[in-house]
Structures are given as structure tokens and as C-alpha cells.
Amino acid sequence: MATLLNGMLVLFLGHAAGHGILTVPHSKNNGYPGSYALDRSAYYTTASWWLDRAYFGTPKVTPWMRPGHFSWADARDLADVSQTFHPCGCYNPHGVQFCAGVELAHGWGETSMGPVAGPKVTPPQWPLGSQQETAFNLYANHGGGYVYMLCKRTDFLQCQKDLSEPIRSSTREQVDAYLKCIWDCFESNVLEFADSQWLEYQEQRDMNVTMKPSSRSEGTLPAQSSWRWIPIPDTTQITGGGDGTCSWDAVESFSNDQVKQHFTEDFGTDQLCDTGPKVHNPNNWQVKDKVIVPANLPVGEYVLSWRWDCYMADQIWSNCADVEITNSPGTQTTTVVLIATTSENEEPRTQIHWRIAHMLPFETHAASVSRVCGNAELYGVGTVGMRLRCGRFQLTLALRATRASAGRVVRSESDAARARRRAARAERARRQAQAEATRNAKVTSPEADREESEGEDDEPSLALVVVRAARPILRSVQWLANRVLGEKKTNLGDTSQFSYDHLSGQWILRRPSATGAEEESASSTEDQTWSLPETQRPIRRSEESDGGMA
């Protein structure tokens, strides 16, 4: 906690022209790695997307003392000057139309240079589950910390429907609804940091200082969200009684002697804590991190927000950038088999196959199925499959292991497995022919007529359940795929095959032994099975092509 001396320093610096900009990815206010070299006027224009007077009734309590707590409503209700606080920053805080992404830099890849349009850029692609580089540059350092957040662009644009047209004519109630919507969108997806942080000198990638990252999650908003400390303290931030880490104490290593010399010139020797020549204006340096892209996000266009809550001033800076979330290169792919049965007739009447990649976690899927079915009951989960009850129907989900390679799906199958599949197909054809012959002979009974009538009534409901449940059921595949293709992917080879054994009533994942033998025997394969009831053996499937899209 800051001492009285620190509080007096805050009072002195509270209205200083501290400025910072998001530089990686290229921000919508036209921040980029080379921005450090702009003259003062041009830098000021690029970095003037901020919030001043961000205090909690007294300038002695600055934003970093309560990370994330200062809200758009607090900014609106300030007694001396009402301001607009937006996740992307506002060039003019006196109207939401001046915020990035609203009217200025509204389009995908568009940027703004204050009152005039900036260059159009190509947003970077961030694969799901990857770690991606971010960076910002400070012209005036006020210490504190920062966070990165994501909002899907469709949701970002949907929030604007709360505003009137033209936007400047929106009522206070409309602006309030918009700001609540847009902040909820970003704060629902705060990104986690990877365990890395470094300083890059100017824009020279080989001139960097590896730092010891320091984060905090206690007392933050959203609750337990991870915020990261600015690695260079402001002038007398620590020696004046405040919190933080001295510049040299935060250093892990230097990439070379030249960058060490630059660091010493700007921040002083290791005998100094926070009084070096450029600790307050470290504009020669990019503060870089890696953030973790969640693996369960829907792919598409997103808006990234960077929020910096200052420690030594009552200010907050926020910028945005467009990014595209994509599937990972060489994404593991699976074929999903959905089998629908009823409690009256355990024989499946339909079997549908999909080929999919990234989906939502199992917990999300379960909630979706409950909404479709009314009261879905999960009653069986195996390593490579699961079953649930949906009304009077049973839905059985299973996976056939495949592998993606260079953009195409490779499905390998042993000769014995193919032979079993062909035999099962022939058996189904025989049964169908036998059933057709029985119908032609008109050999019926009252009980058979009643069962046939019930079957005809069941069919539309069964189709409806399959169609409605198909999409949410697919969302559970990522959970299962992680079990099959994630934890066990080192054991899966090109010839791995997950298939249904019609004779034993089991789903079997067959893996070749280290000898590479193709014969299917106890000595050449390792099998994992997931048993189904004897009456749940498939009798037909909706398509004959393996792994096709239904």
C-alpha cells in the first residue's frame, strides 16, 4: 500500500500526459511496433485513447489499487467531468461515437488516426489453443498493470444496436445499455498469460530482455482475472513507499551485451531501483507477452482489448485490435457416430456420421441437450463414447479415430476391420431382405400390427430428436477427442481405427504394436473397448461413405 509520500506523488502526477498504445496486434488507433519513433504530436494522436480522472472519490486511490473495478458507470458519474469509458478507448471521451470500433475504425481491419481514417490492415490469425504475442509501448510510464480480453465481433456489432442512428443522438439510457453490453462481452473472456514476458528494444527482435513476470488475481475484476504488472516501475514508485519490483530485480536475462547497455542507459545501473533516466518515459521499449487463446472458442472474427490501469496516476488506457481466431493447423479430426434408439425398441433405426474438428466442452453440450430434450440424463461415459437419454430415446455418441495431416483427413483401417464392416453390411442387407419378404408374404398378427403402428408414430419424433440434438451433441466431441486424440495421441498411429464390433457389441480402438504388424491378433494390436447393450448394434446407417458429412 502506498504511503503518504506516494499519495502526494499521485496528486502531482494525476493530470500528467501519460500515454501508451497497443502495438501488437496493429491497434485500431493505428498503433504498431514502429510507433515509438513518432514525433511527440503524432504519438499523442495515436495514444490519446484513454480515460482521465479515473479515481474512486479520491485521487489517492488509483485504478491499479483496485484492478478492473473502475467501470463505465463510474466514469459517467464523476462529479467534475462525465466521461465515456470504452474497452477500445475513445479519442474524445465526451461521446460514444468517438470510441474505436463505433464510428471510428468501425470496419474489419480499419484503423483511425483520431479525426481521420488510418490505413487498413490485415488482422492476424490466432489458432485455437495457441500462444500469441502481444505488445504495447509507453511514452509516459505510470506503473500499474494490464489485461487482455476478447469479444466476438458479431457480438461487438450486436451491442451497437442499442444505439440510435445517428449515434450522437443516442439517449443516455441507450448509451448506458450499449456500454454495459460491450463491457460484458469483453469481460466474459479475459485471456490468460503464458509464463513469459520480455522487453524489446525499439522494434529489433534480437534485442530483448527476458523479464520475470509478476501477475495478480486477488481483488481483481472480473473476479480472479489475471492482470500483469508493468515490469518497469515509474519514478520513485517503490522508493517512495509503493508496491512493485525494481527494474533490475525484474530482469531474468539479456539477449546480448548491446541490449544490456541500452537497458543500463535508460534505467540506470543495478544500484538504482526506480530512478533511472527513462523509467518514466521508456518509449524505446516494447512490453511483450504471450497470451493463451482458449481452445474452445468458436472460430471467426474477434476484437482484442488491452486495458492498462495506472498505479501512479488516476488514468486508464484502453485500445483494441482485430484478430481472427482459426482452427489449429493440422487439427485433429474425428468422425462422430450418433446412434438413436428408443426404450420400446432398442435396435437403432438411424446412425449418422459427421467429420468435425474443434467443438465446445462437454459441460456446455450437456446443458444444450437438456434444453432440447427437457431432461437429458447422461447414463454412460466411456473413453471413446457416451450415452444419454433424451425423453424416451437413447442417444449414443461414439468416435472413430482419424488424423489430420497437411489439411486432409487420413482414415486408415486394417483389412480385418474392413472385412468385418463388409460382413456387417451384408448382414444388414440380409435382414432387410428377410423383412421385405415377410411383408410381401403378409404374415402379420395383431401384435405385429400394433408394433408397426407404434414404429410409424415413433419415426417422426425420432427424426426430430436427431435433428435437434445433432448440433449440441457435436459440441461434446472436443471433450471426448481430448480423451482419445489428446492424452493418447502418442499411442495413435496412421493405422489406428475405432470401430464397432457387430459380433461382440463393443466399440474397439485398435492400435498397431511397435512391430508395425498389420495382422489383427492379440500379439499385434492393443484394443480399448467401450461396450454397448447387445440390442444396440447398428442395423443401418444414413450414408455409406466413411467419415462423410451428413
N, C-alpha and C positions, 0 to 999 in steps of 0.2 A: 504494500500500500504506500502511496506517495506521501511524503512528509509535507509540512507547511511550505518548505522551500520549493518543493516540486509543484505545489499548488500555485505558488506565486509565479513560477515559470510558465505554467499553463495559462494564467491570466495574461501574461506578457505575449505569449505566442498564439493565443486563441484566435486572433484575426490575421495571422501571418499568411502569406500567399503560398501555402504548401501545395504542391502539385504532384500527381502521379498518374500514370497511364498504363493500361493493359497493352502489352506489345506482342505477345504470342498467346493465342492466335491474333491475327490482324484485327484490331478492335473496330467497332462501328464508329468510333470517334477518330478513326484513322491513325491509331497508334500502331507502331511497328518497330522492329529492333533498331532501325536507324534513327528513331525519333530523338535519341539522346543528343544528336548533333544539331538539332534545330536551334535557331536563334530564340532568344527569350520570348519574343512576341508570338512566333509560330508555335513554340512549345506551349505557351499559355493557352492559345486557342485549342490545341489538341487535348490539353489536360484540364480544361475548365468544365468538366462534367462531374460535379461534386455537390456536397451539401455542407454549408457553413452553419455555425450556431447549433451544432448538434450536442446539446447538453441537457442534463436531467435536472433542470431547475437551478443549477449552479455550474459554472464552468470548471469547478474543481473536480467534478465527476465527468470524466471524458468517455467517449464511446468504448475504448478498449478496456475500461474498468468493468464494463458490462457488455461483452461482445454480442452483437446481434440484437440487443434489446431496444436500441433506438429505432423506432418504427416510422412508417409513413404518416401515421396519425400523430405521433409526437412532433414531427416536422410541421405538419399542418397547424397544430395547436400552439406553436411557440408564440409567446405574448408579443415579442417585439417585431418579429417578421415571419409570416407564414411562408413555408417553402414546400416544393414538390419533391418528394424523395422517391426515386425510381431505381430498380435494380440495374438499369443500364446508364444511369446518370442523366442529368438534364443540363443542357448548355445554358439555359436560363431557368432558374428554379421557381419562376413565378407562373408557370403554366405547363400542364402535362404535354401539350403539343410540342414543347421544346426538348422532350426527352428522346434519347436514341431509340430507334425502332418504332416510334409512334408516327410522327410525320417525317422527322429527320432520319435518314438511313433506314427507311421502312422496309425496303425490299431485301431479298436474299442476296447476301454478298455486298450490299450497298454500305457506303461509309459517308460520314459527314464531317466537314471542317467548319463546324459552327454554323454560320448563316448560309454557307454554300455547300454544294454537294462535293463529296470526296471521290476518290477513284473506286471503281468496282473491283472486288477481289474474289478469288475462288476460295470458298471456305475449305478448311482441311477435313479429311476423312478420319474419323476415330473409330477403329474396330471395337466391337463389344469385348469387354474383359481386358482391354489393353491398358497400358500406362502411357499417358500423353503429356508432352512438355507444355508448360505454361510459363509466362514471364511477365514482369512489369518493371517499369523504370520510374525512379523518384527524382524529381527536380528539387523538392524540399522534403526532407525526411521528418516525420513526426512520430516515428516508432509505432508501436501497437502491433496489429496483426490483421490477417485477411482470410478469406474463404472463397471457394469457387462453387457455383451452383449451376444446374441445368434446368431449362424449361423447354418442353417440346414446342416447336414453332407453331404448330396448329393450335395449341392451347394458348400460346403467346398472342396470336392474332385473334383468337376467340374472345379473349378478355377485352379487346378493343370494341367489341360490340356493345359494351356497357356505355360507351361514349357516344355523343351525338355527332352530327355532321353539319357544319364543320366542327372539329374537335374543340376549338377555342370557345365555342358557345355551350359546351357541356356544363351542366349544373354541378354544384358541389357534391350532391348525392351521387351523380353519375361518375364523377372523378373518384370519389371515395370507393365506389363499387369496383371501378377499374383497378385502382391501386391495390385494394385487398386481393383481387383476383390474381394480379400479376405477381405480387409478393408470395402468395400461397403457392403459385406454380413453381417458382424458383426454390422456395424454402422446403418444398416437399422432396427435393432431390439435391441435397448437399453432397458434394463429391468428397471422397476420402483421399488423403495424400499418400503417395508412396513414401517409403523411407529414404528420401533423398531431397537435398536442397543444395543449390550452388549459386555462386555469383559469377557472371560472365562479364569480362571487361569489354565495354562498348559492344560490338557485335562480332567479336573474334572468338569463335567456338573453341579454339585451342588454348584460350587464355581464361582459365576459370579457377575458382576457389571452392573446393568442396567444404560445405558447412555442416555443422551438427544441428539437424533440425530440431526445433522445440515447438511443441504444439500444446494446446489446451482445449479441454472439452467440458470442464466443470463450469457451471454458471453461464453457459452459452445458450443462445437461441439460434435455430431450433435446438431443443434440448439434446444434449450430448453431441451436438455437431462439432466437428474437429476444425479448429482455427489454428493458423500457424503464425508464430512470431516473426516480425521483420528481423532479419539476422543482424542488422547494424543498428545500434541504439542511436537515438537523437542526442544532440549536445546536452551533456550533464543529466541525461535521463536516469542514469544509475548513480553516479557520484552525487547527484542532488537528492538522493533518497528514494528513487523509484525502483521499479522492478525491471528485470531484463538480464541480458548476458553481454559482457564486454566484447568488443569487436573481435579481439584475438582469441578470447576464450571460446568463441563460436566456430573457429576455424578448425577443420579436420586436416586439410592438406592443400597444397598449391600444385597446379599442373606443371609449372616451370618457375624458374627464378625470376623471369621477367614479370610475370603476373604478381609474384610476391613483392617485387619492387613497386609496382603500381599500387598495390594494396597498402603498402607502408607509406607511400607518398600521400594517399588520400585519407587514410585513417590513423596514421601515426604508428609508432613502434609498439611492440608488445608491452611496453611500460605504461601505455595510455589505455584507458578504458573507453571513454566516450567523448573525448575532447580533441580528436584528430581534426585536421584541416577541413575535411569534406564529409564529416559524419552527418551534417545537416543537409548538405546538397550532394548526395552521391550519384549524380546523374551519369557518371561514366560506367555505371554498373547496372546489369540486368539481374533481378532477383528471380531465379528459376526454380521450378518444382516439377514434379510429375504427379499427375492426378490419375486416379483409377477409374476407368469407365465401367460402370456396372454392367454385368454380363446379361442382365435380364431386361434391359431397356428395349422397347420397340425401336426398330431401326427407322431412320428418317432424319429430317432437318431439326436442329435444336439451336437454342440460343444459350450461350455460356455467359454467366455473370461473375465478375470479380468485385468483391466488396472489401474495402480497407477501412477498418475502424481505428482512428488515430488514438494515440496514448497521450502525447504531449500537446494536443490541440483539440478543440471541440469541433472536429471536422470528420466527415466520412466521404470516401471516394468510391464511385461505382462505375464500371464500364462493362460493355458486352461485346461479344463476338459471335458470329455464326459458325457452327460446326455441323458436320454431317456424321451421324452415328451409322456405322455399316456393320454387316456381318464380318466375322473374322476371316482372313484369308485361309483357305484350306479348312473351312468349317467342318467339324464332324457332322455327318448327316445320318439320319436314321429313317427306316421305313416303319411306320406305325400301323399296327393291325388292331382295328376296333371290331370286336365281336359282340353282337347284341343278341340276347336270349330273353325268354320270359319264364316266370315261375311256373306257368302251366305247361310249357313245352321247353325243356332245357336245350333242345337242339337249336343252334344258332341258325337264323334264316338269312343273315347277311354278314359279310365280312368286308370291310372297307380298308383300303391301303392308301397311305399318304407318304410322301417324302418331305421331310421338314428339316429345319436347322435349329435356330435359336427360338426358344419359347419361354414363357413365364414360369416361375417356380410352382411346385405342386400345391402350395398353400393357396395361391391365387386361383388355381384351377378348381380346387375343391369348393371354394366359395361360388365360383361361376356355375358349377354343376348344381349346387344347391338351389340357385335361383331358377335354373331351367327345370329341375325335377321337383322342386318343392321341398324334398327332404332326402337328399342323397346320402347314402350310407356306405362308407368305404369299409369293405369287409375282407379284403385280402391284398397284401402288397408283397411282391417278391422282388428279387434282384433285378429282373428284367420285365416285370409286368405288374399289373394291379387289376383289381375288380371292384366294382361298386354297384349298388342297387339304385336304380332310378325309377321310382314308382314300382310297378310290377315287373320291370325289366331289369335284367342284369347286363351291365356293360363291362366287357373285359378288354383291357388295353394291354398290348404287348409290343415288344420291339424286335425288329430284325436288324442285327448289327450290320452296318455298312461303313464305308470310309470315304471321305472326300479327298481327292488328290488332284492338284492342278486344275481345280474348277470342275471336275467331273466326278460323278459317283461311281465307285468301283464296288461291284457286288460279286463276291466270289462264293462258290458253293461246291462242295465235294460231289463226286459222281454218285456216291451212295445217297446223299441228301436229295440230289436231283431225281434219282430213281424212286425214292420214297414219295417225293412230291408228285411225280407222274403216276405212280401207283394209286396215290390218294385221289388224284383227279379221275383216274379210271374207275375207282370205286364209287365216287360221287356220280359219275355218268351211269354206272350200272344201277345204282339206287334210283336215280331219276327215271331211267328206262323202265325199271320194275314198277315204280309208282305210276307211270303213264300207262303201262299195260293193265294195271289194276283198275285205273279209272276207266279205260276203254272197255274192260270187261263188265263195268258197272257192278262190281262186287262191293256193296255197301251195307251198312247196318245203321240203326238209329243212333248208336253211339258214335259211329264214324261220321254220320251226317252232322251230328252236333259238334264234334271236334273240328270238322271242316268249316262249319259256320263260324265257330269261335275264332279259327285261324283267319278267316276273311275279315272279321271285325278287328282282329289284332293288328293286321298288316299296316293300315294307315297310321295307327298310333305308334307302331314300331318305327316306321319311316320318319315320323315327326320327331320322335326322340333322337334318332340317329342324326338327323339333320341339325337339330338344335344343339345337341350335345357335342357334335363333332369339333366345333371350333374350341370351346373351353377344354375339351379333353386333350386336344393337341397341346394346349399350354402346359400340361403336366409333363410333357415329354422331356423338357430340359432337365427336370428333376431326375427322371429315370435315365436319361442319356448320360448325366454326370456319373451315375452309378455304373453304367455299362461301359461307356466310352471315355469317361474321365478317369475315375480311380483305377480302372482296369485296362486303360488303353495300351499300356506297355505289354499286356498279355495278348492283345488282339493283333493278329496278322492279316495279310491280304485274304487268306482263305477262311477267316473266322465267319461263322454262319449261325444265326439264331433262327431256329425254325420249329414248327410244330410237328411233333411225332404223333401221327394219327393212330399208331398201334398202341403206344403207351399212355397217350393222353397227357403228354408233357411238352412244354416248350424247352428246347435244348440249345444252349450256346456252345458250339463246338469250336475248339481251338486246336490248331496243329501243334504237335510236340516240337521240341527243339531239333529233332532229326529231320523235320520237314516232310515226313512220310505222309502220303495222301490217303492211304488205306484207312478206313474207318474202323478202328478196333480199340480195345481198351488200352493198348500199349501206344497207340499213335495219337490219341486225342484226349483232351480233358473236357468233360461235359459239365455244364451247370444246368440244372433243370428247375423249372417252375411249373408245378403240377396244376392241372385244371381238372374239374369233375369229369368223370368218364363220359357224361352226357353232353359235354361242351365241345365235342370235336366238330370242327367246321364241316359243313356239307356242301357249301358253295361259296363263291367269292364274286364280288362285283366286277372284277377285271382279272384278266389272265396275265397281263404283263407285270413282271416283277418290279416292285418299287414305284409303280406309276402313280400319277396324281389323280385321285378320284374326284 
